[in-house]
Every structure is written in C-alpha cells, then in structure tokens.
Amino acid sequence: MVSKPWIQLVAGIVCMAMIANLQYGWTLFVDPIDAKYHWGRSAIQLAFTIFVIAETWLVPIKSWFVDRHSPRLVAMSGGVFVGLAWIINAYADSLTLLYTGAIVGGAGAAAVYGTCIGNALKWFPKNRGLATGFTAAGFGIGAALTVVPIAHMIKDSGYESAFLYFGIGQAVVIFIVASIMRKPPPAANTGAAAAKKARDHAPLETLRTPVFWVMYVMFVMVAAGGLTAAAQIAPIAHDFMIADVPVNLLGLAFPALTFAISLNRIFDGIGRPVFGLISDKIGREVTMAIGFVTQAISLALLSFAGSDPVVFVLVTTLFFFVFGNIYSLFPATCGDTFGTKFATTNAGLLYTAKGTASFLVPIASAMAATAQGWHTVFMISMTFSLIAAALALFVLRPMRAKLIAERERTA
C-alpha cells in the first residue's frame, strides 16, 4: 500500500508542510525577539540567512544518501533536527545560540526537502512539473495553516512558547509520516527516461554543463527577491505603518499583516502545482518567463502603492503566487535535462542557489534602512526578475534544445 505513487506524494507534501515555518513563519518572530533582546533586525535576520545556507547547501549531501540508501531514514532524521532547532530557538538568549538553532534547523530542513522533492521526481517522471509542484506546495501552504495560531501564541504566551510547542509537534509528525517513504521500483522510471530522452548525468557531469549554471544564475536572481520578501514581510508592513490596519476582503477582516501572510502562504502553495502543470503542457522556459515577468510587475506595484493596506495584501499575494514556481520549475527542468537516476542529488545541487541568494537578505535589510528605503530593494529585485525571464527564453531554452539534440544524435 505505501508503495503507491500517490501515497508517497502525500507523505512528501505533509513532511514539507511541517518544515515550512522554519522559513515562512520566521518573519513573525523577528520583531518579538528584537523587542526582548534589542539585537537589531539585521543581526536577527542573519539567523535566517544561516538557516537558508545550511538548508540549501546540505541538500546535495542529504540527497546523495537518498539516491544511494533510504529516503525514509534521511527524512526521519530531518524531523529530529527540526524539532531540536525550534527548542534551541525557544531558549536562545544569545545570538550565538540563535545562529546554532538556524544551523540545526537548516540540517533538518535539508534532509526533509531533498528527500521529498527527489521522491517526487522519481515517482512521477512523466509529470515532474505537477508532482514537484504539489510537493513544493506543502512548503508553501504549510505555513498558511499555522500562521494565525503561531501569531496568537506569540501574542498570548510569548514567542518562546510558539517555538517550543510548534517545534515539538512538527518533529513528531515528520518522524511518523517519513517512516512510510520508499524508493520507487525501477519500472516507475522506464517510461519517462525514454519519453524525455534524458540520459542520466552523474552529479559531477551535471556541474560541468553550461546549462546547469545558467539555471543556477536564474534561480539566484529570482530567489533573492522572494527570500527577502518572505523574511521581511513583517518589517516591511511595520515600516509602511499598516501591520495592524484592518483589511476587509471577501467578507473576512484581519489586520493587514496577518491577512497578507495567510494569503501569501496559501497562494504560494497553490502557485507551485499550477505553474508545474502549465510547464508540463507549454514548456518549462515559457512558463518561467510568464512567472518572472509577473513577479517583476508585482514588485513595482508594491514599491509604489504598497503603503495602502489593501494593495499590500493583494500585491504580496500575487507576488508569492508566482514566486513559488521556482521550486517546481527548476527541479522539473533539472530532471528533464539530466535524467532520473541522480535526480535527487542534481536537483539538490541546483537548490543551493537558494542559499547563495540568501546572502542578499541581510543586505536588503541594511538597504531598507537608507533614505530610499524599500523602494530600492524592490526595484533591484524587479530588475533581477526581468533579466531571469529573458535568460529563460533566449539563453536557457536554446541551450537545452541543443543539449537534447546532441544527446539524441549520440544515443
């Protein structure tokens, strides 16, 4: 029963949902931590950068174990690390301890993320965009389910209690659900390898191809803006002085910040399978360009009209709806290009681009403190998105077509 593809897909989605708050829930903790210890936003946000670096750069190592050993054991160990990280954060009374929690959390998230995305690529080789989209959606929607309870617990019991109890709960769920994860039988990969004509590239071979590095640069450009928004959405709302302004939409009324974070996570999650499915139909690069241009437009709107609470909620929702597509499109493109056998490790290598992009988060925080404020940050991110869209259509697309054509001639 557990070896059915849809069971494996659901298991991956659940586990991804349980690590979502390590990234997307972090913004709720920044100001409360600063209010208690007065370390400054930039110093606290460095913990976010450390987490993302640890998460992304450890994914290839964890993925190597998944490709060669057991997805079950790797994901279960990740659950233990996730719980430990939030417990450390609950008791962190120094930046050193906070940064330690970030490293431990990154190691746990790497184990879970790498395992779940790799499993989706292998179990659904003919529909990689849709499968990775649903799996990555867990990472987006997971935070939406808990953002309101976490916000209330922080307000009523303190951020320490939120770290402690949610951390333990998430760890338990991951450990239980990960225990049913399995590798697909060899037959699950046969049809797709022929359909995609993707010869299996070993990781070192993948790193030697220009196609990989073009994707890497694009990933960094687009991820930089999204990570900045994810980590800074609460500080942005506070700087715009709209965080607690009530917003009424579709018969619902919440403070602007709470409303925005909830919708952001929901639509971030929805966007991942939607764009994955679209890319299965019309092609990866065209879908990338559509998403990246829309992201640029939303950043421009946020820059010039984001101080209006309703606009803030709607535009950030649009932004995250299209931003999340990178977590389905890039792994799927990587699998299409470099094959199935080493799909987990190759996708993990590409995912390190997110860690590279995270270096820009504290820089963006520092830039926001200048006279130009968030406007400069948004305009730079918008420019990156437009460049990435152009690269998708005019560089990556012909390069991948040439690589596939050469592969077919030598097959």
N, C-alpha and C positions, 0 to 999 in steps of 0.2 A: 504493500500500500504506500509506504513512504517513498518508494522509488518512482512514483508517478510524477511527471514533469510539473503538473500544477501544484502538487504538494510541496515540491522543492521551491517553486516560485513563491508561494505563500510564506513558507518558512523564511525565505530571504527578505521578503517585504517586512515581516514582523520584526526580525532582528535589526533591519535597517532603521525601523521606526524607533527602536529602543536606544539607538546611538544619536538620533537626530538632535536632541537637546544639548549635546556636547558642543555643537556648533551653533545651531539656530536659537537655542534658549539662552546662550551666553549673554546676549545683549541685555537681558533682564537683570543680570547680576552685577553689571559694571558699576552703575551709579550707587547701589546699596553698599558694595564693597568699598567704593571710594568714600562714601559718607561715613563709614566706620573707621577706616584706617588712613584716609587722606593721602593715598599713594599717587593719585593723579590718574586720569583716564589713560594716558599713553602708556604708563607703566603697567596698568592692569590689562590693557589691550595686548601688551606683549605676550601675556599668557595665552591669548587667543592665537597669536601668530605661532608660538611654540607648539601649541596643540596641533594646528594645521600642518606644520612642518613635520612633526612626529608622525601624525596620521598618514600623510601622503607619502613621505619618504620611507616609511616602514612597510607600506603596502606591497612593494615588489618582493620584499623578503618573506612576508606572510604568504603572498601569492605563490612563491616558489614552493613553499611547503604544501599548499593546497594542490598545485599541479602534480606533485610527486607523492603526496601522502593523503591526508584526510581533511576534507572541508569541515567535518563535524568537530574534530579536536581543535582545529585552529579557531573556529568561531566560538566554541565553548570557552576557550582560554581568553578570548576577547571579552566575553561577558564578565569574567572575573576582574579583569583590568579596568573595565568601565565602572564597575561598582566601587572599586578601590579608589579610583580617581576622584569620584564625587565625594567620597568620605574624606579624602585628603583636603579637598576644597572646603568642606564644611568646617574643618578645624584649622585651616591655614591662617596663621597670624603674622605671616611674613611673606614678602614677595617670593623668596626662595621656595617656600613651601607651596605657594600658589603655582609657581612655574613647574615644580615637581609634579603636582597634580595634572598639569597640562601635558607633560611628557607621558605619564602613565595613561591618561585618557586617550592620547594620540595612539599609543601602542594598542590599546583595546579597540579603538575605532578602526585602526588599520586592519586588524585581524578580521573583524566583522565585515567591513566594507569590501575588502579584497575578496573574501570568500563568497559573499553574496553576489557581487557583480560577476565574478568568474563563473559561478554556478549558472547564472542566467545565460551567459554567453555560450556555455557548453550544452545546457539542456534545451535551448531554443535556437539552434544555429540558423534556421531559416527565417526567424523573426527576431533577430537580435535587437533591433531598434525598439520594438514594443516590449520585449522581455526585460531588457536593461532599463527601459523607461519605467515600467511598473516597479522594478526592484529599487531603482533610484527614487521613485516616488515615495517609498517608505521613509527615506531620509528626509524628504521634504514635508510630507504630511504628518509624520510622527510628532513633530514639534507642535503642529496645529492642535492636536488632540490634548496637549498638556500645557499649552502656553497660559491659558486662563487659570487652571489650578495652580501652576507654579507662581504666577503673578500674585494670586490671592494668598498663597502660603508665605511668600516673601513679605507681603504686606502685614499679614496677621501674626506670623510666627518667626519671621526673620529669614534671610537668605540661607543661613546655615541649615535650618530645618529642611528647606527645599532641596539643597544639595544632598543632605543625608538620606532622606526618605525616598526621594525620586531615584537617587543613585542605587540604593539597595534594590528597589523594585525593578528597575531596568535590568540590573545584573541578573536577577533571578529569572526574568522572562527570557533573556538571551540564552542563558545556560540551558534552560529546558527546551526551547524551540530548536536551538542549534544541534541538539542531540539527534535530531532526525535527518540532518543533512547528509546527502550521499553524492558520490560521483555518478555521472550518467554512464550507462552501458555504452560500449563502443558503437553500437548501431545508431545511437542518437546523433552521432556526428557525421555519419556516412553521407546522407543526402545533401547536407549543406556544403560540405567540402567540395563536392562536385559542382553544385549549383553556383557557388561563389568563385570556384577555381582559385581558391586561396591556399597556396602552398604554405605549409606550416613553417614559420620563421622562428628559430630559436631566439631568445632574448638578445644575445649579443649581435646576431644578424639583423634583428629589427633596429637596434641602435645605430647600425651603420647605414641605414637608408635615409635619404633626404626627406622622404615623405613623413617619416616619424617626426622629424624635427620641425617641419612646417606645422604639423598638427600641434606640436608642443608649444610653439610660439603663439599660435592662435588660442590655445587653451589658457595660457598665462594672461593674454590680453583681456579675454572675456571674463575669466575668473576673478581678476583683480577688482573689477567694479562690483561684482556680485558679493565677494567676500567682504569688501568694505561696507557695503550696504547691510549685509547680514550682521556684521559685528557692531555696526554703528547706528543701526536704525533707531534705538532708544536715544542715544546722544543727539542724533540729528533732530528728532522730534522735540527734544528738550531745547535745543538751540533755536529751533523755529518757534518755540513757545506755544506748541499746540499739543503736547503729550497728553494732557488731561482735559482737552477741549472735547465735549461730547459731539459725536457724529451719528446722525440718523440715516441709515440706508436700508432699504428693503424691509422696513418695519423693525429693524434692530437698532439699538442705541448702545454704544460703548465709547469710552474715551478713545481719542484718535489713535494713540499708540497701541493700545490693546487690540483695537479693531484692525489696525494695519498688520500687526504681527500675525494675528489669527488668519486673516485672509491671505497674507503673503505665503504662509506655510501651506495652506490648502491649495492655492493656485500654483505654487511652486511644484507641489506634488502632482497636481493634475497635468501640468505642462509637460512633465517628463515622458509619460507614456504617449501623450498626444503627439509631441514632436517626434518621438521614436516611431510611432505608427506612420506618420506622414513621411518620415525619411525612408521607411521600408517601401513606400509607394512611389515617391518622386525623386529619391536620391538623397544621400547624406549632405552633400555640399550645398545644394539648393536650399534645403531645409535650414542648414546652418545660417546661410545668408539672410533668410527671412527672419530668423530669430535674432540675429545680431543687430540688424538694422532696427527692428522694433525695440530692442533694448536701448539703442542709442537715442531713439525718439523719446522713450520714457525718461531717460536721464535728463534730456533737455527740458522736458516738462517739469520734472522735479526741481530742477535748478531755478527755473523762472517762476513757477507757480506753486511750489511745494509748501509754502508757508500757509496756504489755505488748507485747513484740516481735511475737508472732503477730497480735495485734489490729492493731498498727501496719501490718503488711504487708497484711492483708486489707482494712482500712478505707481505707487510702490507695488500694488497687487499685479498690475500689468508687467512691471519690471521683473518680478520674481516668476511670473508665469512663463516668460520667455527665457530667463536666465538659467533655469534648471535644465534646459535642453542639453547643456554641455555634458551633463552626467549620464545621458543616454546616447547622444550622438557620437561623442568621441570614443567611448568603449566599443560601440557597434561598428564604427568605421575602422577602428583598430582590429577588431575581429575579422571583418570582411577582408582587410588588406593583408594581415599577417597570419591568418589561419586559426584553427581551433585548439590544436594540441597544447600550445603555450599561451592560450588566450588570457588566462588569469594573470600570468606574470607580465605579458606585454601590455595589457590594459593597466596593470599596476605601475609599470614604468611611465606610461603616459600620464597617469593620475598624479605623479609627483609634480606636474606643472602647477597643480593647485597649491602645493607647498611653496613653490617659487613665487607664485602670485601673492601669497600671504605676507611676504616681506613688505608689500606696499600698504598693508592695513595700518600699522603704526605711523607710517609716513603720511598717509592720508589724514590721520587724526591730527598730526602736527600741522599739516597744511590747512586744515579746517580752522585752526586757531589764529590764522593770519587774517589780514584785513579783508581778503576776498572770501574767506570762509569756505563753505561747502560748494560754492559755485565753481571754484577752480577744480576741486576734486571731481565734480560731476562732468565738467567739460573734458577733462583728461580721460575719464572713463568712457565717455561718449566717443571720443576720437579713437580709442583702442578698439571699441566695438565695430566701428565703421571700417577700420583697417582689417580687422579679422574677417569681416564679411567679404571684402574684396579679395583677401587671400583665399578664402574658401572657393570662390567662383573661378578666379583667374590664375591661381597657383596650385592649390591642392587638387582641384578637380582634374586638370590635365596631367599632373604628375601621377596621380593614382591610376588614371586611364592608361598612361604609358607603362607603368609598372605591371599592371594586369595584362596588357597586350604582350609585353615581353615574356611574362610567365606562360602565357598560352602558346607562344611560339616555341618555347623550350620544353613544354610539357610532353 
